[in-house]
Structures are given as C-alpha cells and as structure tokens.
Amino acid sequence: MAEDRVSVLQKARERLVEDRRKMAVELCKPYARNTTRPAMEKFVELQNTIEAIDRAIEDEEKSSSDN
C-alpha cells in the first residue's frame, strides 16, 4: 500500500520536474516585463512543491518501514 502511495508521489514529482525545466527555459530568455516575473514566481512555486513531495515520499517510506 505504501509503495503505491510512493509511486504516485514519484510520478507527480517527475511531472513537476518537467514543468520546472520548461520554466527554466523561459527564464533564460531576455527579460520581458509581462513574462519574466510570472515565470520566476512559477519556478519557485514548482520548486517548493517538489520539495514538499520529497518530504512526503520520505514520510511514506518511513511509515512503511515502521510497520
């Protein structure tokens, strides 16, 4: 059961990493008033979410080893 939860979290993480990579490409482009700031904010949001998922995976793995 915990393996299923970890698997789902890992898939979600992979998706977010792909989105973060796309956002990094946007940040490499020359500054544009209407697009750079939102791209920066989205990048940070994605990174925070990836880190939260990493913690959730760690928690699920710990929970399964405790049982």
ZASE-413813 format. One record per residue (C-alpha): x, y, z; residue in one letter. Coordinates in Angstrom, 1 decimal. Example, Ala and Ser with C-alpha at 12.3 -4.5 7.8 and 13.67 -1.06 7.14 Angstrom:
ZASE-413813
R,12.3,-4.5,7.8,a;
R,13.7,-1.1,7.1,s;
end
This chain:
ZASE-413813
R,0.0,0.0,0.0,m;
R,2.8,2.5,0.9,a;
R,4.6,1.5,-2.3,e;
R,1.5,2.6,-4.3,d;
R,1.5,6.0,-2.5,r;
R,5.2,6.5,-3.0,v;
R,4.8,5.6,-6.7,s;
R,2.0,8.2,-7.1,v;
R,4.2,10.8,-5.4,l;
R,7.1,9.9,-7.6,q;
R,5.1,10.3,-10.7,k;
R,3.8,13.7,-9.5,a;
R,7.3,14.8,-8.8,r;
R,8.5,13.7,-12.3,e;
R,5.7,15.8,-13.8,r;
R,6.7,18.9,-11.8,l;
R,10.3,18.5,-12.6,v;
R,9.4,18.6,-16.3,e;
R,7.4,21.7,-15.7,d;
R,10.3,23.3,-13.8,r;
R,12.6,22.5,-16.7,r;
R,10.3,24.3,-19.1,k;
R,10.1,27.3,-16.8,m;
R,13.9,27.4,-16.6,a;
R,14.0,27.7,-20.4,v;
R,11.6,30.7,-20.1,e;
R,13.9,32.3,-17.5,l;
R,16.8,32.0,-20.0,c;
R,15.1,34.3,-22.4,k;
R,15.7,38.1,-22.3,p;
R,13.8,40.0,-19.7,y;
R,10.2,40.8,-20.7,a;
R,8.1,42.8,-18.2,r;
R,5.0,40.7,-18.6,n;
R,6.5,37.2,-18.6,t;
R,9.7,37.1,-16.6,t;
R,8.3,37.9,-13.2,r;
R,5.4,35.3,-13.5,p;
R,7.9,32.7,-14.8,a;
R,10.1,33.4,-11.7,m;
R,7.2,33.0,-9.4,e;
R,6.0,29.8,-11.1,k;
R,9.6,28.4,-10.9,f;
R,9.7,29.0,-7.1,v;
R,6.2,27.5,-6.7,e;
R,7.2,24.4,-8.6,l;
R,10.4,24.0,-6.6,q;
R,8.6,24.4,-3.3,n;
R,6.1,21.8,-4.4,t;
R,8.8,19.4,-5.5,i;
R,10.5,19.8,-2.1,e;
R,7.1,19.1,-0.4,a;
R,6.7,16.0,-2.4,i;
R,10.2,14.9,-1.5,d;
R,9.3,15.2,2.2,r;
R,6.0,13.3,1.6,a;
R,7.9,10.5,-0.1,i;
R,10.4,10.3,2.8,e;
R,7.5,10.2,5.2,d;
R,5.7,7.4,3.3,e;
R,8.9,5.4,3.1,e;
R,9.5,5.9,6.8,k;
R,5.9,4.9,7.6,s;
R,6.2,1.7,5.6,s;
R,9.5,0.7,7.3,s;
R,8.0,1.4,10.7,d;
R,5.3,-1.2,10.1,n;
end
